[in-house]
Amino acid sequence: MNVAICKIQLNKERERNEQLEKKLSKYRKKNTAKTSEIELLKEEIAHLNSIINDNKKNEKDLKDSNEELINSQRIKITQDLIKNNEAEKAQKIQELREKRFEIWNRSNGQDLEQDFRRTCSKYSSDIYADEQAYQDYTNAYRQKTSLYTIDNDLNRTNLIIYDTENDSREVRIVDTHESLDLGTCIAQLPNGNLFCFGKDSPIISGTTLIIDENYRARELPSGTHCYSSSAIYFNNSVYCFGGINNKGSITLSERFDLNKNRWTKLKSLPQADHGCKSVMFNGNIVISGYNKHLLRYSIGKNTFAKIPYDFKEFKQKILLSAERLYLIECQNGSIYESELSSDTAWRPIGDSIINSFHQIYVSYNKGGINIALIYSVVISYFKFNLEGKILTKLDEIHR
């Protein structure tokens, strides 16, 4: 009896377990379906998020593109305004210069430089970095009419001084640790001192020094080892371009800060050159050499631009800056002039009588520009008359 009861109860338990297994299986199937549904929902959400992010990125790109377009339009408008403004200023200065020249003629040659500078200072101060820099630059070339050349003799530095007004010459021995030579370039400073850079004998060197009015030398930190560069003063700095080292012509472009007493490298010349000459013109430095194109260097932007006029290649070129820009080609070349408002419109005005040079120095006086050149063993002196635009030889000596 007891055994039968136990069997019955066991069967009931089995049936109950089977029912529970069925319910559990059914529940598992439902749970699996819900899990799959959740995964699908997650994938859909991820896809939607991706679409949203893409839309945000496209929106940002569109906004940036619009801003870039707006900025480019603003820049173009600003550049057009500046260009028109500069052209108007240049035209005004040209009119003032012509008026000054007319008054100068009527006054029998009375020098009205100061009156002229005061009259057009509000225009020139925009073209140059500032009015003081403009005056420093102008004074550096108006203070003296003497011409300086440097020569070395028995390892000593000779400073040869030619007074163009009195037609007299003297030689001063300058005590320098390293003797300067034909490869040295010279720039006159506003205080009358001479900034000297580079040499080629007995070795190529970047020797840099200042010769004061008492003919004493003060050594400065050396620059790049080279010679036959150009040097020009502007706004408490001397800018040097081009030159030669032991491998040939170089793309030197450096600035010596007279306040900080150190060299700073600038953007290199687009093409190697040597035997260079540089002048200030319309707030930029214009550079010539043996290449057929002149270069315009922007001081503020530290950039170069070729002046689109083909001069004779492989001929040295002498640049002179007065009320106009003048260029003298050496070795049976021509003389050109360019108007104040442009350095790209050149016209020939005569023939050159100058050969090549190793060293050049220029001084300005009333009515003319004086030039001293050393080539090999010969020192030649020339004068360029601004009124008649005639180049004449003043003197020549053999060292």
ChimeraX attribute file (.defattr): number of C-alpha atoms within 10 A of each C-alpha:
attribute: neighborCount
match mode: 1-to-1
recipient: residues
	/A:1	5
	/A:2	6
	/A:3	8
	/A:4	9
	/A:5	9
	/A:6	11
	/A:7	11
	/A:8	11
	/A:9	12
	/A:10	12
	/A:11	11
	/A:12	12
	/A:13	12
	/A:14	12
	/A:15	12
	/A:16	12
	/A:17	12
	/A:18	12
	/A:19	12
	/A:20	12
	/A:21	12
	/A:22	12
	/A:23	12
	/A:24	12
	/A:25	12
	/A:26	12
	/A:27	12
	/A:28	12
	/A:29	12
	/A:30	12
	/A:31	12
	/A:32	12
	/A:33	12
	/A:34	12
	/A:35	12
	/A:36	12
	/A:37	12
	/A:38	12
	/A:39	12
	/A:40	12
	/A:41	12
	/A:42	12
	/A:43	12
	/A:44	12
	/A:45	12
	/A:46	12
	/A:47	12
	/A:48	12
	/A:49	12
	/A:50	12
	/A:51	12
	/A:52	12
	/A:53	12
	/A:54	12
	/A:55	12
	/A:56	12
	/A:57	12
	/A:58	12
	/A:59	12
	/A:60	12
	/A:61	12
	/A:62	12
	/A:63	12
	/A:64	12
	/A:65	12
	/A:66	12
	/A:67	12
	/A:68	12
	/A:69	12
	/A:70	12
	/A:71	12
	/A:72	12
	/A:73	12
	/A:74	12
	/A:75	12
	/A:76	12
	/A:77	12
	/A:78	12
	/A:79	12
	/A:80	12
	/A:81	12
	/A:82	12
	/A:83	12
	/A:84	12
	/A:85	12
	/A:86	17
	/A:87	14
	/A:88	14
	/A:89	19
	/A:90	19
	/A:91	14
	/A:92	15
	/A:93	21
	/A:94	18
	/A:95	12
	/A:96	16
	/A:97	19
	/A:98	13
	/A:99	13
	/A:100	18
	/A:101	18
	/A:102	12
	/A:103	15
	/A:104	15
	/A:105	12
	/A:106	10
	/A:107	11
	/A:108	8
	/A:109	13
	/A:110	11
	/A:111	16
	/A:112	13
	/A:113	14
	/A:114	8
	/A:115	11
	/A:116	16
	/A:117	18
	/A:118	11
	/A:119	14
	/A:120	16
	/A:121	17
	/A:122	13
	/A:123	18
	/A:124	21
	/A:125	16
	/A:126	15
	/A:127	18
	/A:128	21
	/A:129	16
	/A:130	15
	/A:131	18
	/A:132	12
	/A:133	16
	/A:134	22
	/A:135	18
	/A:136	18
	/A:137	21
	/A:138	17
	/A:139	16
	/A:140	21
	/A:141	19
	/A:142	15
	/A:143	16
	/A:144	15
	/A:145	19
	/A:146	23
	/A:147	21
	/A:148	22
	/A:149	23
	/A:150	26
	/A:151	23
	/A:152	16
	/A:153	12
	/A:154	6
	/A:155	15
	/A:156	17
	/A:157	20
	/A:158	21
	/A:159	19
	/A:160	17
	/A:161	17
	/A:162	20
	/A:163	14
	/A:164	20
	/A:165	9
	/A:166	9
	/A:167	10
	/A:168	10
	/A:169	12
	/A:170	10
	/A:171	14
	/A:172	13
	/A:173	16
	/A:174	20
	/A:175	15
	/A:176	17
	/A:177	14
	/A:178	17
	/A:179	21
	/A:180	30
	/A:181	24
	/A:182	23
	/A:183	27
	/A:184	29
	/A:185	31
	/A:186	26
	/A:187	25
	/A:188	26
	/A:189	23
	/A:190	20
	/A:191	12
	/A:192	16
	/A:193	18
	/A:194	20
	/A:195	25
	/A:196	24
	/A:197	29
	/A:198	29
	/A:199	27
	/A:200	21
	/A:201	16
	/A:202	11
	/A:203	11
	/A:204	17
	/A:205	22
	/A:206	20
	/A:207	24
	/A:208	23
	/A:209	21
	/A:210	20
	/A:211	20
	/A:212	16
	/A:213	11
	/A:214	9
	/A:215	15
	/A:216	13
	/A:217	20
	/A:218	14
	/A:219	14
	/A:220	18
	/A:221	12
	/A:222	16
	/A:223	20
	/A:224	19
	/A:225	19
	/A:226	27
	/A:227	31
	/A:228	28
	/A:229	30
	/A:230	30
	/A:231	25
	/A:232	22
	/A:233	26
	/A:234	25
	/A:235	18
	/A:236	15
	/A:237	18
	/A:238	22
	/A:239	22
	/A:240	27
	/A:241	28
	/A:242	29
	/A:243	27
	/A:244	24
	/A:245	20
	/A:246	12
	/A:247	6
	/A:248	11
	/A:249	19
	/A:250	21
	/A:251	17
	/A:252	25
	/A:253	19
	/A:254	20
	/A:255	20
	/A:256	24
	/A:257	16
	/A:258	15
	/A:259	8
	/A:260	9
	/A:261	10
	/A:262	14
	/A:263	19
	/A:264	11
	/A:265	14
	/A:266	16
	/A:267	14
	/A:268	17
	/A:269	19
	/A:270	13
	/A:271	13
	/A:272	18
	/A:273	23
	/A:274	26
	/A:275	27
	/A:276	27
	/A:277	26
	/A:278	27
	/A:279	21
	/A:280	23
	/A:281	21
	/A:282	17
	/A:283	19
	/A:284	18
	/A:285	18
	/A:286	25
	/A:287	27
	/A:288	25
	/A:289	28
	/A:290	20
	/A:291	20
	/A:292	18
	/A:293	19
	/A:294	24
	/A:295	23
	/A:296	21
	/A:297	21
	/A:298	14
	/A:299	16
	/A:300	9
	/A:301	8
	/A:302	10
	/A:303	15
	/A:304	19
	/A:305	14
	/A:306	14
	/A:307	16
	/A:308	13
	/A:309	13
	/A:310	11
	/A:311	19
	/A:312	16
	/A:313	13
	/A:314	12
	/A:315	20
	/A:316	25
	/A:317	32
	/A:318	25
	/A:319	24
	/A:320	25
	/A:321	18
	/A:322	16
	/A:323	16
	/A:324	17
	/A:325	22
	/A:326	23
	/A:327	23
	/A:328	24
	/A:329	25
	/A:330	22
	/A:331	16
	/A:332	14
	/A:333	19
	/A:334	20
	/A:335	24
	/A:336	21
	/A:337	21
	/A:338	18
	/A:339	15
	/A:340	19
	/A:341	20
	/A:342	14
	/A:343	20
	/A:344	13
	/A:345	14
	/A:346	18
	/A:347	14
	/A:348	13
	/A:349	14
	/A:350	15
	/A:351	16
	/A:352	19
	/A:353	17
	/A:354	23
	/A:355	17
	/A:356	19
	/A:357	24
	/A:358	19
	/A:359	27
	/A:360	30
	/A:361	20
	/A:362	24
	/A:363	22
	/A:364	23
	/A:365	15
	/A:366	13
	/A:367	14
	/A:368	18
	/A:369	19
	/A:370	23
	/A:371	24
	/A:372	24
	/A:373	23
	/A:374	25
	/A:375	15
	/A:376	13
	/A:377	10
	/A:378	12
	/A:379	20
	/A:380	19
	/A:381	22
	/A:382	20
	/A:383	22
	/A:384	19
	/A:385	15
	/A:386	16
	/A:387	9
	/A:388	9
	/A:389	16
	/A:390	15
	/A:391	22
	/A:392	15
	/A:393	14
	/A:394	14
	/A:395	13
	/A:396	14
	/A:397	10
	/A:398	10
	/A:399	10
